[in-house]
Amino acid sequence: MKFLFDIFPVILFFISFKLGERNLEFAQSLVDQYLSGLISGGKPTADLAPILLATAIAIIGSVLQFGYLVIRRKKIDALLWISFVVIVGFGSATIYFHSETFIKWKPTVIYWCYAVAFLFAQFLFKKNLLRATMGTQITLPDDVWSKLSLAWIAYFFVMGIVNLYVAFSFPTTTWVSFKLYSIAALPVFIVVQGLFLSKYMEEPT
């Protein structure tokens, strides 16, 4: 359930883009009615309407998601803060400059921010973020924690590169689909990670 909550803005983005793509005139009318005052130049071309509409809805979804956590006084971790700031910042730039370039860079910026956070924590502050999160649940040798952290750094870095490749080598509709389906890469990575860790976990007595 938490996983679905975390990707809520991405799901909204995907659905609204696909609907807007299939109903260009309706998407254009919504953009003209609700976003024209926020767009430099006033009126973008019709082909940009789906991505602008989807971006605006994703921003609203992210704000609602964040507001829910604040109202419920839930803990907001650093990674969620990064996601929120990036989606609002790059999403707003996408709408204002009516350019899909900004929103296409958004996943890569998030991935690389995560990678830098893990990298700095490990090598600058001598703190393993995974160990800080999971250390009470499993016991692993120090070198294994380090390898695990490096694996996550590599994962985020590679995913950032892959996103840029798909975003600027294929049509926008392909990238939007990739953006949603690439979420499945994380559970797969976690499963592979679990298989690697299984030999280090203590057997129950």
Stockholm file with secondary structure:
# STOCKHOLM 1.0

chainA/1-205         MKFLFDIFPVILFFISFKLGERNLEFAQSLVDQYLSGLISGGKPTADLAPILLATAIAIIGSVLQFGYLVIRRKKIDALLWISFVVIVGFGSATIYFHSETFIKWKPTVIYWCYAVAFLFAQFLFKKNLLRATMGTQITLPDDVWSKLSLAWIAYFFVMGIVNLYVAFSFPTTTWVSFKLYSIAALPVFIVVQGLFLSKYMEEPT
#=GR chainA/1-205 SS CHHHHHTHHHHHHHHHHHHHHHCHHHHHHHHHHHTGGGSTTSCCCGGGHHHHHHHHHHHHHHHHHHHHHHHTTCCCCHHHHHHHHHHHHHHHHHHHTTCHHHHHHHHHHHHHHHHHHHHHHHHTSCCCHHHHHHTTTCCCCHHHHHHHHHHHHHHHHHHHHHHHHHHHHSCHHHHHHHHHHGGGHHHHHHHHHHHHHHTTSCCCC
#=GC SS_cons         CHHHHHTHHHHHHHHHHHHHHHCHHHHHHHHHHHTGGGSTTSCCCGGGHHHHHHHHHHHHHHHHHHHHHHHTTCCCCHHHHHHHHHHHHHHHHHHHTTCHHHHHHHHHHHHHHHHHHHHHHHHTSCCCHHHHHHTTTCCCCHHHHHHHHHHHHHHHHHHHHHHHHHHHHSCHHHHHHHHHHGGGHHHHHHHHHHHHHHTTSCCCC
//
